[in-house]
Amino acid sequence: MTIKNNRGNVSLMGASFTGILSLFLLFLVLKMQIEYQEAKYRKNSYLCMKYLVTKTNNYVSEMTKLNWSLRAAYIAQSSVVASEEAIIVFKGLVLYRNALHLSYVKNLISNNYCTYPESRDFVKNLPYQTKSIFILDTLIDETSKLRNAEWTNLITIFPKRIRANHQFTLSIHYSMENPFLPKLKYSSKEVGKMGLLSLSHSYGSLSSRY
């Protein structure tokens, strides 16, 4: 009888140990899944920022060149001895500028790294003045007007299955001198949930040179 009781106790202890080990392994698996999602979330946030910042810098660089070209073409086609070719060149530059702006906005709204509303601030705070997000508000010579000398865009990726204290927002502060010599610069920082905690800072600049 005693032997059977001992065997029963051993079996019970073994089952208990197996149960505890199973729970511990399950905890580790769940923890690893959460940490993987957090790493993926962090990577996607910074890929989104890199994409949007690069697109913005390329857009501003190209728009600056177009402003110079449009002003020169406008003067040429407005002169008394303006040729038909000068008028065609001017109209062609306007069409290309409009297509460039349309493409830029569409890339902000939807791309391989983030979509609206993550990129909402980039769409809302376009570098140049607009009548609507897809239509620029230009001067008489069709050159683009700078919206603000400084502005800040926020990027917030909406995560799933991550810990609240690991959520953050990327803040990008821009400055630009004028629409003809922009020298676009930016500084970025990572801000914790609810903007209460600054987790880290990184600074850089993207300057257009001609």
C-alpha positions in Angstrom: 0.0 0.0 0.0 2.8 2.3 0.9 4.6 1.6 -2.4 1.4 2.5 -4.3 1.1 5.8 -2.4 4.7 6.7 -3.1 4.2 6.0 -6.8 1.1 8.1 -6.7 2.9 11.0 -5.0 5.7 10.7 -7.6 3.2 10.7 -10.5 1.5 13.8 -9.0 4.8 15.6 -8.5 5.8 14.7 -12.1 2.5 16.0 -13.5 2.8 19.2 -11.4 6.4 19.7 -12.7 5.3 19.1 -16.2 2.4 21.6 -15.9 4.7 24.3 -14.4 7.3 23.7 -17.1 4.6 23.9 -19.8 3.3 27.2 -18.4 6.8 28.6 -18.2 7.5 27.6 -21.8 4.2 29.1 -22.9 5.2 32.4 -21.1 8.5 32.4 -22.9 6.8 31.9 -26.3 4.3 34.7 -25.7 7.1 37.0 -24.4 9.2 36.3 -27.6 6.1 36.9 -29.8 5.6 40.3 -28.1 9.2 41.2 -28.4 9.2 40.2 -32.0 6.2 42.4 -32.7 7.9 45.3 -30.8 11.0 45.0 -32.9 9.0 44.8 -36.1 7.0 47.9 -35.0 10.2 49.9 -34.3 11.7 48.8 -37.6 8.6 49.8 -39.6 8.3 53.1 -37.9 11.9 54.1 -38.9 11.5 52.7 -42.4 8.4 54.9 -42.7 10.3 58.0 -41.5 13.2 57.3 -43.8 10.9 56.9 -46.8 8.9 60.1 -46.1 11.9 62.2 -45.3 13.7 61.0 -48.5 10.6 61.6 -50.7 10.2 65.1 -49.2 13.8 66.0 -49.8 13.7 64.8 -53.4 10.4 66.6 -54.0 11.7 69.9 -52.6 15.0 69.6 -54.5 13.1 69.1 -57.8 10.5 71.8 -57.1 13.3 74.3 -56.5 14.9 73.6 -59.9 11.4 73.9 -61.4 10.9 77.3 -59.8 14.0 78.6 -61.4 13.0 77.0 -64.8 9.4 78.3 -64.6 10.5 81.8 -63.8 12.9 81.9 -66.7 10.4 80.3 -69.1 7.7 82.7 -68.0 9.9 85.7 -68.7 10.8 84.2 -72.1 7.2 83.4 -73.2 6.0 86.8 -71.9 8.4 88.9 -73.9 7.4 90.8 -77.0 9.4 88.5 -79.3 8.3 85.2 -77.6 8.4 82.2 -79.8 5.9 79.4 -80.0 8.5 77.1 -78.6 8.9 79.3 -75.5 5.2 79.1 -74.8 5.2 75.3 -75.2 8.2 74.9 -72.9 6.5 77.0 -70.2 3.3 75.0 -70.4 5.3 71.8 -70.4 7.1 72.8 -67.2 3.7 73.6 -65.6 2.3 70.2 -66.5 5.5 68.4 -65.2 5.4 70.4 -62.0 1.8 69.5 -61.4 2.5 65.8 -62.1 5.4 65.9 -59.7 3.3 67.3 -56.9 0.5 64.8 -57.6 3.0 61.9 -57.4 4.5 63.2 -54.2 1.2 63.5 -52.4 0.0 60.0 -53.7 3.3 58.5 -52.4 2.7 60.1 -49.0 -0.8 58.7 -48.7 0.1 55.2 -49.8 3.5 53.4 -50.1 5.3 50.2 -49.1 6.3 51.5 -45.6 3.3 53.4 -44.2 -0.1 54.8 -45.3 -2.5 57.4 -44.2 -3.2 58.2 -41.3 0.4 57.4 -40.3 1.6 60.0 -42.8 -1.2 62.4 -42.1 1.1 65.3 -40.9 3.2 65.0 -44.1 0.0 65.4 -46.2 -1.4 68.2 -44.0 1.9 70.1 -43.8 3.0 70.1 -47.4 6.1 72.3 -48.0 4.3 74.6 -50.5 1.0 76.4 -50.4 -1.9 74.6 -51.9 -5.5 75.3 -52.9 -6.2 71.6 -52.1 -3.7 68.9 -51.3 -3.4 68.0 -55.0 -3.4 71.6 -56.4 -0.6 74.1 -55.7 -1.3 77.7 -55.1 1.3 79.5 -57.3 2.4 83.0 -58.2 1.6 84.5 -61.6 4.7 82.9 -63.1 3.6 79.5 -61.8 6.4 79.3 -59.2 5.5 77.6 -56.0 5.1 79.5 -52.7 6.7 78.3 -49.5 4.0 77.4 -46.9 6.1 78.0 -43.7 9.8 78.5 -43.0 9.6 75.9 -40.2 7.1 73.0 -39.5 6.9 69.8 -37.6 5.5 66.4 -38.8 4.6 63.5 -36.5 4.7 59.8 -37.5 2.7 57.4 -35.4 2.4 53.8 -36.4 -0.6 52.1 -34.8 0.8 48.9 -33.3 -0.8 45.6 -32.4 0.2 43.2 -29.5 3.0 45.3 -28.0 3.4 46.8 -24.5 2.1 50.3 -24.0 5.4 51.6 -22.7 7.1 50.6 -26.0 4.8 52.7 -28.2 6.3 56.0 -29.5 5.9 58.8 -32.0 8.6 60.1 -34.4 8.8 63.9 -34.6 10.5 65.5 -37.5 11.1 69.3 -37.5 11.8 70.9 -40.8 13.2 74.3 -41.8 13.6 75.8 -45.3 14.8 79.3 -46.3 12.8 80.0 -49.4 11.4 78.2 -52.5 14.4 79.1 -54.6 17.2 78.3 -52.2 15.5 75.8 -49.8 18.5 74.1 -48.1 15.9 71.8 -46.5 17.0 70.6 -43.1 15.5 68.4 -40.5 15.9 67.2 -36.9 14.1 64.2 -35.6 13.4 62.7 -32.2 11.5 59.7 -30.7 8.8 60.6 -28.2 7.2 58.2 -25.9 3.5 57.5 -25.6 1.3 60.5 -24.9 4.4 62.7 -25.5 5.5 62.5 -21.9 8.8 60.8 -22.4 11.5 61.6 -24.9 13.2 58.3 -25.5 16.0 59.2 -27.8 17.2 61.9 -30.2 18.8 61.9 -33.6 19.6 64.9 -35.7 20.4 65.3 -39.4 20.0 67.5 -42.4 19.1 67.1 -46.0 20.3 70.1 -47.9 19.7 70.7 -51.6 22.8 71.8 -53.4 23.1 73.1 -57.0 
